[in-house]
Amino acid sequence: MPPTRRAAPTIGPVAALLLMPVSFALLALAGAMALGWGLAGLIATQLLGFALPAWFAARRCGRAPAVLGLIRPPRRALVGGLLVAASFWYLSASLLVPLVEDWVTDREAELLAEHVAGPESTVFKLFALALVPAVCEELLFRGAIARGLRGRIGLVGAALLSAAYFALLHGSLVRLPITFALGIVLAVATLRCGSLVPAICIHACNNAAAVLLTWPPVGVRAGFLDEGAPVILPLAALASAVGLVLLWRAGNEQIPYVSDATSL
């Protein structure tokens, strides 16, 4: 049996639970202040509502990057994360989105379409709508909350609770099953391999796919995804399954522990 290894310190379960109401309040405040700022407002809201409270809590433990899991992942986990990143968005779009698309409000679709159709460059749109949310949200939900809770309630409990909060904070009950499923995948990826990098890759690719498929020049040409479903769907399922297995096996039964700096 391979030896166990001690993971990086976490913010701890009490701090992780306190981050939930704090991040909710900051998100509401930042969203109200940035209303009407367009994509710049979305970036500011992500930074103030998600990244800032997670980073501040982690700083109390020492080196914030290590506490939040911003470390180099094992090679096996990186490969697994890339496989899931390349395929899970298609599984979600093909299997989960059809279950709720009839209940998606016109306003939800219009908001995304407005951002995608704005005057900014496509690169900036992907930065603001895909990369920034992936990094900021992972710092909070997986880096701070899921890692902080694992030592007290275990991997399953931490994954479920962080995924539920992740889904609720997205503010759409209709899309809750989709965001909850994604949250479970991201939490398991992070907690098993000890690094936040695979989850950021998966999250960013999922967001980028949503943005690009909403963008008319790409969306019009995306019909081949539906036409090729009999082939693409099994391949995507296989890639995601292999990726998740690699992520799971990358975890060497790390023992999470709470830094003395976070004992409350």
SVG drawing of the C-alpha trace seen along z (x, -y; Angstrom):
<svg xmlns="http://www.w3.org/2000/svg" viewBox="-41 -51 46 53">
<polyline fill="none" stroke="black" stroke-width="0.4" points="0.0,0.0 1.4,-3.4 2.1,-5.7 -0.3,-8.4 0.8,-12.0 -0.3,-15.1 -2.2,-17.7 -1.7,-21.4 -3.4,-23.2 -7.0,-24.3 -9.1,-27.2 -11.0,-24.7 -14.7,-23.8 -15.8,-26.8 -14.2,-29.3 -15.6,-27.5 -19.1,-27.7 -18.7,-31.3 -17.6,-32.1 -21.0,-31.1 -23.0,-34.0 -20.1,-36.4 -19.6,-35.6 -23.4,-35.8 -23.5,-39.3 -20.4,-40.5 -21.8,-39.1 -25.0,-40.9 -23.3,-44.1 -20.8,-43.9 -23.5,-43.0 -25.5,-46.0 -22.6,-48.4 -21.4,-47.0 -24.9,-47.1 -24.7,-48.6 -20.9,-48.1 -21.2,-45.3 -18.5,-42.7 -16.2,-44.9 -19.0,-44.7 -19.1,-40.9 -15.3,-40.7 -15.5,-43.1 -18.4,-41.1 -16.5,-37.8 -13.4,-39.3 -15.2,-40.9 -17.8,-38.2 -15.8,-35.1 -12.0,-35.5 -11.5,-38.2 -13.2,-36.4 -11.5,-33.1 -8.1,-34.7 -8.5,-36.7 -9.6,-33.5 -6.6,-31.6 -4.1,-34.3 -4.9,-33.7 -3.4,-30.2 -0.1,-31.3 0.6,-30.9 -2.8,-31.5 -2.0,-29.6 -1.1,-26.4 -4.1,-26.7 -6.5,-27.1 -4.9,-24.3 -3.2,-26.5 -0.3,-24.0 0.9,-21.8 -1.3,-18.8 0.1,-15.3 0.6,-14.5 -2.1,-11.8 -4.6,-14.4 -3.6,-17.0 -4.3,-14.5 -7.6,-13.5 -8.6,-17.1 -8.0,-17.8 -10.0,-14.8 -13.0,-15.9 -12.6,-19.5 -12.7,-18.4 -15.8,-16.2 -18.0,-17.0 -19.4,-20.2 -20.8,-18.1 -22.3,-15.5 -24.0,-18.3 -25.3,-20.0 -26.6,-16.7 -28.0,-15.0 -28.7,-17.6 -29.7,-20.8 -32.6,-19.1 -34.1,-18.2 -34.5,-21.9 -34.4,-23.9 -38.2,-24.2 -38.2,-26.0 -35.3,-28.4 -36.7,-31.9 -36.3,-34.2 -34.5,-36.7 -31.8,-34.2 -31.1,-33.5 -31.3,-37.2 -28.7,-38.1 -26.1,-35.7 -26.9,-36.7 -26.5,-40.4 -23.0,-39.8 -21.9,-37.6 -23.3,-40.0 -21.5,-43.1 -18.9,-45.2 -16.0,-43.6 -13.6,-41.3 -14.2,-37.5 -11.0,-37.0 -12.2,-39.5 -15.6,-37.9 -14.0,-34.5 -11.8,-36.0 -14.7,-37.7 -17.3,-35.0 -15.2,-31.8 -11.7,-32.2 -12.4,-34.8 -15.5,-33.0 -13.6,-29.7 -10.7,-31.0 -12.7,-33.1 -15.5,-30.6 -13.0,-27.7 -11.0,-29.7 -14.2,-30.0 -16.3,-26.9 -13.6,-24.2 -10.3,-25.9 -11.8,-27.3 -15.2,-25.7 -14.8,-22.1 -11.2,-21.8 -12.1,-23.4 -15.0,-21.1 -13.4,-17.8 -11.5,-17.3 -14.8,-17.5 -17.5,-15.9 -15.4,-13.8 -15.1,-13.9 -18.7,-13.1 -20.1,-15.6 -17.8,-18.3 -18.5,-17.7 -22.3,-17.7 -22.4,-20.8 -20.0,-22.9 -21.8,-21.8 -25.2,-22.7 -24.0,-26.2 -22.3,-26.6 -25.6,-25.8 -27.8,-28.0 -25.4,-31.0 -25.8,-30.9 -29.3,-32.2 -31.2,-29.9 -33.4,-27.1 -34.1,-25.9 -30.4,-25.3 -29.7,-24.0 -29.4,-20.3 -26.7,-21.3 -24.7,-23.4 -25.0,-20.9 -23.7,-18.1 -20.8,-20.3 -20.1,-21.2 -19.8,-17.6 -17.3,-16.8 -15.2,-19.9 -15.2,-19.1 -14.2,-15.4 -11.5,-16.5 -10.1,-19.0 -10.4,-16.9 -8.9,-13.8 -5.8,-15.3 -5.2,-18.1 -4.9,-20.7 -7.4,-23.3 -5.8,-23.4 -7.9,-20.5 -11.1,-22.0 -10.2,-25.4 -9.6,-23.8 -12.9,-21.9 -14.8,-24.9 -13.3,-27.2 -13.9,-24.8 -17.5,-24.4 -18.0,-28.2 -16.3,-28.7 -18.5,-26.1 -21.6,-27.9 -20.3,-31.2 -19.2,-30.0 -22.4,-28.0 -24.4,-31.2 -22.2,-33.2 -24.1,-33.2 -21.0,-32.5 -20.3,-29.4 -23.8,-28.4 -24.9,-28.2 -22.2,-25.8 -22.7,-23.7 -25.4,-21.5 -22.8,-18.9 -22.6,-18.2 -26.3,-17.0 -25.8,-15.2 -22.8,-13.4 -24.3,-12.5 -24.3,-8.8 -20.5,-8.9 -19.6,-11.9 -21.7,-11.1 -20.1,-7.7 -16.6,-9.2 -17.4,-12.1 -18.7,-9.7 -15.6,-7.5 -13.3,-10.5 -15.1,-11.9 -15.1,-8.4 -11.4,-7.9 -10.6,-11.4 -12.5,-11.0 -10.8,-7.7 -7.4,-9.3 -8.4,-12.2 -9.6,-9.7 -6.5,-7.6 -4.3,-10.7 -5.4,-11.1 -3.0,-9.2 -5.4,-9.3 -4.2,-12.7 -4.9,-13.5 -6.4,-17.0 -5.7,-19.0 -6.7,-22.4 -4.1,-25.1 -3.8,-26.4 -4.3,-29.8 -7.9,-29.0 -8.9,-27.4 -11.9,-29.3"/>
</svg>
